[in-house]
Amino acid sequence: MQKIKIIMNGAAGRMGRALAQGLGARENMSLAAAVDTKASDVDYGLLCGLGELGFKQELDLAAAIRREQPDVVVDFTSPAAVMNNVRTCLQLHTPVVVGTTGFSQADYKQVAKWCADFATPAFIAANFALGAVLLMRFAQQAVKYMPHVEVIERHHDQKLDAPSGTAVTTLEMLAAARTPLAQGNTQEFERMPGSRGGELDGMRVHSVRLPGYVATQEVVFGAEGQVLCLRHDALSREAYVPGVALAVEKIVQVKDGVLIQGLESILD
Ligand SMILES: NC(=O)c1ccc[n+]([C@@H]2O[C@H](COP(=O)([O-])OP(=O)(O)OC[C@H]3O[C@@H](n4cnc5c(N)ncnc54)[C@H](O)[C@@H]3O)[C@@H](O)[C@H]2O)c1
């Protein structure tokens, strides 16, 4: 069997290590290189629990792509770095699967343009945990009947962006599915700035950052005499491996220069 050859970008990070371990252990995939802005003298396979792989973390993504000619780059880096990384991959005609969060609508447009210009596909998803994607679907169904809704997301305290990409996508999906609505008391005021959280289309979002969490999201619907709470917990980073593997398997089949957005777009 021809294995799918992967370069892991952000390889020293929490997600990079977990994904390298999970994807590298799959029968149909192999890790070709590990790229990060942090170098290491230790064999990368030993760092991510795969046994010796014969290469170390390296710093230059473009050089690694030119040398290895991978089938796909998987990028879990940082919101500040990701656009450059995506452009590098696409310019070198290398499909890229991106889990890094922080994309604006303008960023998505730009990536779609690069995909078309360089005739190479990209796959971007704010959440690769299948359970979280199902939660978004169920929430979209529920909001039609219970339109008063708030989102609470909880992550580890080293996360850079807030609210999470998943929370933003969830709110956008809710906004698309419900009739616009003014929620809460029009006279409401905050004793402390930010106490009512962020807001999208009248819906509030609250971001908790504490050590111990990986990623949790609750979507809470309120109606007369009842509350419905949908909740997903990613208990470890292994939660993301099957979703990223699905995206990798999908993108190597795609021959056009298209941007695929969201894991939900490839689920039945
Ligand atoms: N889509 C999802 O399902 C999902 C799930 C979890 C985390 N994330 C996102 O993935 C990203 C990474 O999360 P994390 O917890 O692993 O963060 P992390 O800080 O542990 O790791 C990020 C790594 O990227 C490296 N890096 C930064 N800039 C780089 C560049 N230009 N080139 C190469 N490497 C670079 C850093 O040195 C670091 O090792 C974040 O944006 C996070 O929100 C997405």
Ligand as a Chemical Component Dictionary entry (heavy atoms), coordinates in Angstrom:
data_LIG
# 
_chem_comp.id                   LIG 
_chem_comp.type                 NON-POLYMER 
_chem_comp.pdbx_formal_charge   0 
_chem_comp.three_letter_code    LIG 
# 
loop_
_chem_comp_atom.comp_id 
_chem_comp_atom.atom_id 
_chem_comp_atom.alt_atom_id 
_chem_comp_atom.type_symbol 
_chem_comp_atom.charge 
_chem_comp_atom.model_Cartn_x 
_chem_comp_atom.model_Cartn_y 
_chem_comp_atom.model_Cartn_z 
_chem_comp_atom.pdbx_ordinal 
LIG N1  N1  N 0  -8.995 22.463 14.698 1  
LIG C1  C1  C 0  -8.932 21.771 15.839 2  
LIG O1  O1  O 0  -9.621 20.740 16.029 3  
LIG C2  C2  C 0  -7.999 22.221 16.921 4  
LIG C3  C3  C 0  -7.869 21.500 18.104 5  
LIG C4  C4  C 0  -6.946 21.937 19.044 6  
LIG C5  C5  C 0  -6.167 23.062 18.805 7  
LIG N2  N2  N 1  -6.347 23.740 17.648 8  
LIG C6  C6  C 0  -5.526 24.902 17.284 9  
LIG O2  O2  O 0  -4.265 24.422 16.854 10 
LIG C7  C7  C 0  -3.273 25.426 17.093 11 
LIG C8  C8  C 0  -2.116 24.827 17.886 12 
LIG O3  O3  O 0  -2.577 24.438 19.167 13 
LIG P1  P1  P 0  -1.578 23.827 20.262 14 
LIG O4  O4  O 0  -2.369 23.664 21.517 15 
LIG O5  O5  O -1 -0.850 22.665 19.691 16 
LIG O6  O6  O 0  -0.548 25.041 20.431 17 
LIG P2  P2  P 0  0.973  24.974 20.883 18 
LIG O7  O7  O 0  1.341  26.368 21.257 19 
LIG O8  O8  O 0  1.196  23.884 21.869 20 
LIG O9  O9  O 0  1.744  24.551 19.537 21 
LIG C9  C9  C 0  1.926  25.379 18.449 22 
LIG C10 C10 C 0  3.296  25.043 17.861 23 
LIG O10 O10 O 0  3.425  25.746 16.627 24 
LIG C11 C11 C 0  4.753  26.227 16.574 25 
LIG N3  N3  N 0  4.811  27.328 15.616 26 
LIG C12 C12 C 0  4.445  28.626 15.790 27 
LIG N4  N4  N 0  4.656  29.317 14.657 28 
LIG C13 C13 C 0  5.157  28.440 13.758 29 
LIG C14 C14 C 0  5.561  28.544 12.396 30 
LIG N5  N5  N 0  5.530  29.721 11.749 31 
LIG N6  N6  N 0  6.024  27.456 11.783 32 
LIG C15 C15 C 0  6.089  26.257 12.417 33 
LIG N7  N7  N 0  5.729  26.094 13.717 34 
LIG C16 C16 C 0  5.266  27.165 14.359 35 
LIG C17 C17 C 0  5.111  26.621 18.003 36 
LIG O11 O11 O 0  6.518  26.679 18.200 37 
LIG C18 C18 C 0  4.459  25.469 18.770 38 
LIG O12 O12 O 0  5.355  24.386 18.937 39 
LIG C19 C19 C 0  -4.011 26.572 17.801 40 
LIG O13 O13 O 0  -4.405 27.533 16.866 41 
LIG C20 C20 C 0  -5.224 25.876 18.400 42 
LIG O14 O14 O 0  -6.308 26.764 18.600 43 
LIG C21 C21 C 0  -7.242 23.336 16.701 44 
# 
loop_
_chem_comp_bond.comp_id 
_chem_comp_bond.atom_id_1 
_chem_comp_bond.atom_id_2 
_chem_comp_bond.value_order 
_chem_comp_bond.pdbx_ordinal 
LIG N1  C1  SING 1  
LIG C1  O1  DOUB 2  
LIG C1  C2  SING 3  
LIG C2  C3  SING 4  
LIG C2  C21 DOUB 5  
LIG C3  C4  DOUB 6  
LIG C4  C5  SING 7  
LIG C5  N2  DOUB 8  
LIG N2  C6  SING 9  
LIG N2  C21 SING 10 
LIG C6  O2  SING 11 
LIG C6  C20 SING 12 
LIG O2  C7  SING 13 
LIG C7  C8  SING 14 
LIG C7  C19 SING 15 
LIG C8  O3  SING 16 
LIG O3  P1  SING 17 
LIG P1  O4  DOUB 18 
LIG P1  O5  SING 19 
LIG P1  O6  SING 20 
LIG O6  P2  SING 21 
LIG P2  O7  DOUB 22 
LIG P2  O8  SING 23 
LIG P2  O9  SING 24 
LIG O9  C9  SING 25 
LIG C9  C10 SING 26 
LIG C10 O10 SING 27 
LIG C10 C18 SING 28 
LIG O10 C11 SING 29 
LIG C11 N3  SING 30 
LIG C11 C17 SING 31 
LIG N3  C12 SING 32 
LIG N3  C16 SING 33 
LIG C12 N4  DOUB 34 
LIG N4  C13 SING 35 
LIG C13 C14 SING 36 
LIG C13 C16 DOUB 37 
LIG C14 N5  SING 38 
LIG C14 N6  DOUB 39 
LIG N6  C15 SING 40 
LIG C15 N7  DOUB 41 
LIG N7  C16 SING 42 
LIG C17 O11 SING 43 
LIG C17 C18 SING 44 
LIG C18 O12 SING 45 
LIG C19 O13 SING 46 
LIG C19 C20 SING 47 
LIG C20 O14 SING 48 
# 
